[in-house]
Amino acid sequence: MPRLRPISQDFDGRLIYFVFVITGSAIVVTYNSAGQIGPCLEALRKSDRWQRIVVDNASRDDTIERAQEADPAACVVKNAKNSGFAAAANQGARLASGDILLFLNPDAIAQPDALDALANALEQGSVGAVGGALSRYCGEVDRGFCVRRFPTLPSMAAEILLLNHIWPSNPLNRNYRCLDLDYATLQDVDQPAGACLAVKREVWASVGGFDESFFPIWFEDVDLCLRIRAQNWNIRYCPSARFLHSGGHSVNRLPIGDRQIFWYRNLLRYWQKHESPAAVATLRVIIAVGMGLRSLAALFGAAPENTPRTAAIQAYARVVSECVLRARREGSDTQ
């Protein structure tokens, strides 16, 4: 809703008001983000026509206190439990007053005029969502993360079967991660990173927001963008909307088993929602083979960084058990 602010007094001492119009609402979902939320909100405060909303998913650190200290005017909500990113983002959207909903990770710091650039990019009637240029502190756009194309069975096979690790510049990976994209050009894309995604409120309402079954993280942003595109809205990448993004502050703290399960379970959920049963069955086979290859790699000393060999192999076995074998049994039971 528009807000009223006093600007002067007339000779009778009466306050004269003007309408302070909100351009948009920045929604930041936090989880143990005490080290990130302060700089994020301090940057957002500089765009005074934007509402700031923080939805905290039961952080165990002092995220709430840091948020309130950094921005006393922000709307800060503390959930009693971790409801997942999608549910918390939807919760923030319901509290929002702006016609633009900006979903921003707490480790993304808006640079000068970034929010206005997003709003300007959304002015064209056919554009339903816009992503910004996310960069590391070296200043280079984060290629491979900032923008991606929608996943396909070949591109996911290249990822799961370790081809992308052995040969990162292979054609499938280049295409999926948009490694050859001209990141200096305003252009239509498939899927900007959910770490910085602005959506028109009318578009958000028409697709029903994030699908909360993608719990707690991963692929909810891919699913949202696919549904926006399915309604014939364009999605745009805006290079002048610049954000510094450190990346992965919450995810990297998860045990490897949880990281693997969350990613593969939500990948399968996305496939079940948008692809044929045959494609889902093929993806399960690819996952099973991929977990075998990763277990062999870990056995010979190529486990993920800072991960014990045994923990990695157990994590891959858990993926096969929960995302392949159990899923097949449940599918058979429902036939």
C-alpha positions as CSV (number, residue, x, y, z in Angstrom):
1,M,0.0,0.0,0.0
2,P,1.2,3.6,-0.6
3,R,2.4,5.3,2.6
4,L,1.8,8.9,3.7
5,R,4.6,11.1,4.9
6,P,4.4,14.6,6.3
7,I,6.4,17.2,4.3
8,S,5.5,20.5,5.9
9,Q,3.1,22.4,8.1
10,D,0.7,25.2,6.9
11,F,0.1,28.4,8.9
12,D,-2.5,26.7,11.1
13,G,0.0,24.0,12.1
14,R,-1.7,21.3,10.1
15,L,0.5,18.7,8.5
16,I,0.5,18.4,4.8
17,Y,1.0,14.9,3.4
18,F,2.2,13.4,0.2
19,V,1.8,9.9,-1.0
20,F,5.0,7.9,-0.8
21,V,4.7,5.2,-3.5
22,I,6.4,1.9,-3.0
23,T,8.1,0.6,-6.1
24,G,8.6,-2.9,-4.9
25,S,9.2,-5.2,-2.0
26,A,12.5,-7.0,-1.3
27,I,12.0,-10.3,0.4
28,V,15.0,-11.9,2.0
29,V,14.7,-15.5,3.4
30,T,17.3,-16.2,6.1
31,Y,18.6,-19.3,7.8
32,N,21.6,-18.8,10.2
33,S,22.5,-15.7,8.2
34,A,23.8,-13.5,10.9
35,G,27.1,-12.8,9.0
36,Q,25.3,-11.8,5.8
37,I,22.0,-10.1,6.6
38,G,23.5,-6.8,7.9
39,P,25.3,-5.7,4.7
40,C,22.3,-7.0,2.6
41,L,19.8,-4.8,4.4
42,E,22.1,-1.8,4.6
43,A,22.4,-1.8,0.9
44,L,18.6,-2.2,0.4
45,R,17.9,0.7,2.7
46,K,19.5,3.0,0.2
47,S,16.6,2.4,-2.2
48,D,14.0,4.1,0.0
49,R,11.1,3.3,-2.3
50,W,11.5,-0.4,-1.6
51,Q,9.9,-2.2,1.3
52,R,12.2,-4.7,3.1
53,I,10.9,-8.0,4.4
54,V,12.9,-10.6,6.2
55,V,11.5,-14.1,6.8
56,D,13.7,-16.1,9.1
57,N,13.5,-19.9,9.0
58,A,14.2,-20.6,12.7
59,S,17.8,-19.5,12.7
60,R,19.9,-20.7,15.7
61,D,22.2,-17.7,15.6
62,D,21.4,-14.0,16.0
63,T,20.1,-13.3,12.5
64,I,17.0,-11.6,13.8
65,E,18.9,-9.2,16.1
66,R,21.3,-8.4,13.3
67,A,18.5,-7.7,10.9
68,Q,16.6,-5.4,13.3
69,E,19.8,-3.6,14.1
70,A,20.7,-3.1,10.4
71,D,17.3,-1.9,9.4
72,P,14.8,-1.0,12.1
73,A,12.2,-0.2,9.4
74,A,12.2,-3.7,7.9
75,C,9.4,-6.1,8.5
76,V,11.1,-9.1,10.3
77,V,9.3,-12.3,10.8
78,K,10.7,-15.3,12.7
79,N,9.3,-18.7,12.0
80,A,9.1,-21.3,14.7
81,K,10.5,-24.0,12.4
82,N,12.4,-24.1,9.1
83,S,9.6,-24.1,6.5
84,G,11.9,-24.2,3.5
85,F,12.8,-21.5,1.1
86,A,9.7,-21.7,-1.1
87,A,7.2,-21.5,1.8
88,A,9.1,-18.6,3.5
89,A,9.3,-16.7,0.2
90,N,5.6,-17.1,-0.3
91,Q,5.1,-16.0,3.2
92,G,7.1,-12.8,2.5
93,A,5.1,-12.2,-0.7
94,R,1.9,-12.2,1.2
95,L,3.2,-9.4,3.4
96,A,4.5,-7.4,0.5
97,S,3.0,-4.1,-0.6
98,G,4.9,-3.5,-3.8
99,D,3.9,-4.3,-7.3
100,I,7.3,-5.9,-7.8
101,L,8.4,-8.8,-5.6
102,L,12.2,-9.1,-5.4
103,F,13.5,-12.4,-3.9
104,L,17.0,-11.9,-2.7
105,N,19.4,-14.1,-0.8
106,P,20.9,-12.5,2.3
107,D,24.4,-12.9,0.8
108,A,23.5,-10.8,-2.2
109,I,24.4,-7.1,-1.8
110,A,22.7,-4.6,-4.1
111,Q,25.0,-2.1,-5.8
112,P,23.9,1.5,-6.5
113,D,20.7,1.7,-8.6
114,A,20.4,-2.1,-8.9
115,L,16.8,-2.2,-7.7
116,D,15.8,0.7,-10.0
117,A,17.4,-1.2,-12.9
118,L,15.3,-4.3,-12.2
119,A,12.1,-2.2,-12.0
120,N,13.0,-0.5,-15.3
121,A,13.5,-3.8,-17.0
122,L,10.1,-5.0,-15.8
123,E,8.3,-1.9,-17.4
124,Q,8.0,-3.7,-20.7
125,G,4.6,-5.3,-20.8
126,S,5.7,-8.7,-22.0
127,V,8.4,-9.1,-19.3
128,G,7.2,-11.0,-16.2
129,A,10.4,-11.5,-14.3
130,V,14.0,-10.2,-14.3
131,G,17.3,-11.4,-12.8
132,G,20.3,-9.3,-12.0
133,A,24.0,-9.7,-12.6
134,L,25.5,-11.6,-9.7
135,S,29.2,-11.3,-9.3
136,R,31.9,-12.5,-6.9
137,Y,34.0,-9.9,-5.2
138,C,36.5,-10.1,-8.1
139,G,33.9,-8.2,-10.1
140,E,33.3,-10.8,-12.8
141,V,29.8,-12.1,-13.4
142,D,29.4,-15.5,-11.9
143,R,29.2,-17.5,-15.1
144,G,27.4,-20.8,-14.7
145,F,25.4,-19.7,-11.8
146,C,23.9,-16.3,-12.7
147,V,21.8,-17.5,-15.6
148,R,21.0,-21.0,-16.8
149,R,18.8,-22.7,-19.4
150,F,16.2,-25.1,-18.3
151,P,17.6,-28.6,-17.5
152,T,17.3,-31.4,-20.0
153,L,18.0,-35.1,-19.6
154,P,21.3,-34.8,-21.5
155,S,22.5,-31.8,-19.5
156,M,21.6,-33.5,-16.2
157,A,23.3,-36.7,-17.3
158,A,26.5,-34.7,-18.0
159,E,26.3,-33.3,-14.5
160,I,25.4,-36.5,-12.6
161,L,27.8,-38.8,-14.5
162,L,30.7,-36.5,-13.8
163,L,31.3,-35.4,-17.4
164,N,31.1,-31.8,-16.3
165,H,33.8,-32.4,-13.6
166,I,36.2,-34.1,-16.1
167,W,35.4,-31.8,-19.0
168,P,33.8,-28.5,-17.8
169,S,33.7,-26.9,-21.2
170,N,31.8,-29.7,-22.9
171,P,28.9,-28.5,-25.2
172,L,26.2,-29.8,-22.9
173,N,27.6,-27.9,-19.9
174,R,28.3,-24.8,-21.9
175,N,24.7,-24.7,-23.1
176,Y,23.1,-25.5,-19.8
177,R,25.2,-23.0,-17.7
178,C,25.2,-20.3,-20.4
179,L,29.0,-20.2,-20.3
180,D,29.1,-18.4,-23.7
181,L,26.4,-15.8,-22.9
182,D,27.2,-12.1,-23.4
183,Y,26.7,-11.0,-19.9
184,A,27.0,-7.3,-20.8
185,T,23.7,-7.5,-22.8
186,L,20.1,-7.1,-21.7
187,Q,18.4,-10.2,-23.0
188,D,15.7,-12.8,-22.6
189,V,16.8,-16.0,-20.8
190,D,15.3,-19.1,-19.3
191,Q,16.2,-19.1,-15.7
192,P,18.0,-16.4,-13.7
193,A,19.3,-17.6,-10.3
194,G,16.7,-17.5,-7.6
195,A,19.3,-15.7,-5.5
196,C,18.1,-12.5,-7.2
197,L,14.8,-12.7,-9.0
198,A,12.2,-9.9,-9.4
199,V,8.7,-10.8,-10.4
200,K,5.7,-8.7,-11.3
201,R,3.0,-9.2,-8.6
202,E,0.4,-10.0,-11.3
203,V,2.6,-12.7,-12.7
204,W,3.3,-14.1,-9.3
205,A,-0.4,-14.3,-8.6
206,S,-1.1,-15.9,-11.9
207,V,1.3,-18.8,-11.4
208,G,0.6,-19.2,-7.7
209,G,4.0,-18.4,-6.3
210,F,6.7,-20.9,-5.4
211,D,5.7,-24.6,-5.2
212,E,6.3,-25.4,-1.5
213,S,6.8,-29.1,-2.2
214,F,10.4,-28.3,-3.2
215,F,11.7,-28.6,0.3
216,P,13.8,-27.2,1.8
217,I,15.9,-25.8,-1.2
218,W,16.7,-26.3,-4.9
219,F,14.7,-26.3,-8.1
220,E,11.9,-24.2,-6.7
221,D,13.2,-21.3,-8.8
222,V,13.6,-23.4,-11.9
223,D,10.0,-24.6,-11.6
224,L,8.8,-21.1,-11.0
225,C,10.5,-19.7,-14.1
226,L,9.2,-22.6,-16.3
227,R,5.7,-21.9,-15.2
228,I,6.1,-18.1,-15.9
229,R,7.4,-18.9,-19.4
230,A,4.5,-21.3,-19.9
231,Q,2.1,-18.4,-19.5
232,N,4.0,-16.6,-22.3
233,W,5.8,-14.1,-20.1
234,N,9.4,-13.2,-21.0
235,I,12.1,-13.5,-18.4
236,R,15.0,-11.1,-18.7
237,Y,18.6,-10.8,-17.6
238,C,19.5,-7.2,-16.7
239,P,23.3,-6.5,-16.6
240,S,22.9,-3.1,-15.0
241,A,21.3,-4.6,-11.9
242,R,24.5,-5.5,-10.2
243,F,24.8,-7.5,-7.0
244,L,27.8,-8.8,-5.1
245,H,27.1,-12.4,-4.1
246,S,29.2,-14.6,-1.9
247,G,27.0,-17.7,-2.4
248,G,26.1,-20.8,-0.5
249,H,26.5,-19.6,3.1
250,S,23.6,-21.8,4.4
251,V,23.9,-24.7,2.0
252,N,27.6,-25.2,2.6
253,R,27.0,-25.9,6.3
254,L,24.7,-28.8,5.6
255,P,26.1,-32.3,6.0
256,I,27.0,-33.9,2.6
257,G,24.2,-36.4,3.0
258,D,21.6,-33.8,3.3
259,R,23.0,-31.7,0.5
260,Q,22.9,-34.7,-1.9
261,I,19.4,-35.8,-0.8
262,F,17.9,-32.3,-1.1
263,W,19.3,-31.7,-4.6
264,Y,18.5,-35.1,-6.1
265,R,15.1,-35.4,-4.5
266,N,14.0,-32.0,-5.8
267,L,15.5,-32.7,-9.2
268,L,13.3,-35.8,-9.4
269,R,10.3,-33.8,-8.1
270,Y,10.9,-31.3,-10.9
271,W,11.1,-34.1,-13.5
272,Q,8.0,-35.8,-12.2
273,K,6.1,-32.5,-12.5
274,H,7.2,-31.5,-16.0
275,E,8.5,-34.6,-17.8
276,S,7.1,-38.0,-19.0
277,P,7.1,-41.1,-16.8
278,A,9.7,-42.6,-19.2
279,A,12.0,-39.6,-18.7
280,V,11.6,-39.9,-14.9
281,A,12.6,-43.6,-15.1
282,T,15.6,-42.8,-17.3
283,L,16.7,-40.1,-14.8
284,R,16.5,-42.5,-11.9
285,V,18.8,-44.9,-13.8
286,I,21.2,-42.1,-14.5
287,I,21.2,-41.1,-10.8
288,A,22.0,-44.7,-9.8
289,V,24.9,-45.0,-12.2
290,G,26.1,-41.5,-11.2
291,M,26.2,-42.4,-7.5
292,G,28.2,-45.6,-8.4
293,L,30.7,-43.5,-10.3
294,R,31.0,-41.0,-7.5
295,S,31.4,-43.7,-4.9
296,L,34.3,-45.2,-6.9
297,A,35.8,-41.7,-7.3
298,A,35.6,-41.2,-3.5
299,L,37.1,-44.6,-2.9
300,F,40.2,-43.6,-4.9
301,G,40.6,-40.3,-3.1
302,A,38.4,-38.0,-5.2
303,A,35.7,-37.2,-2.6
304,P,34.3,-33.7,-2.4
305,E,36.5,-31.2,-0.7
306,N,36.7,-31.4,3.1
307,T,34.6,-34.6,3.1
308,P,35.8,-37.9,4.5
309,R,35.7,-40.7,2.0
310,T,33.3,-42.8,4.1
311,A,30.9,-39.9,4.6
312,A,30.8,-39.3,0.8
313,I,30.1,-43.0,-0.1
314,Q,27.4,-43.2,2.6
315,A,25.8,-40.0,1.1
316,Y,25.7,-41.5,-2.4
317,A,24.3,-44.8,-1.1
318,R,21.6,-42.8,0.7
319,V,20.6,-41.1,-2.6
320,V,20.2,-44.4,-4.3
321,S,18.2,-45.7,-1.4
322,E,15.8,-42.8,-1.1
323,C,15.7,-41.3,-4.6
324,V,15.9,-44.4,-6.7
325,L,14.9,-47.6,-4.9
326,R,12.3,-46.2,-2.6
327,A,10.8,-44.0,-5.4
328,R,10.5,-47.1,-7.6
329,R,8.8,-49.1,-4.8
330,E,6.4,-46.3,-4.1
331,G,5.6,-46.0,-7.8
332,S,4.9,-49.7,-8.0
333,D,2.6,-49.6,-5.0
334,T,0.5,-46.9,-6.6
335,Q,0.0,-48.8,-9.9
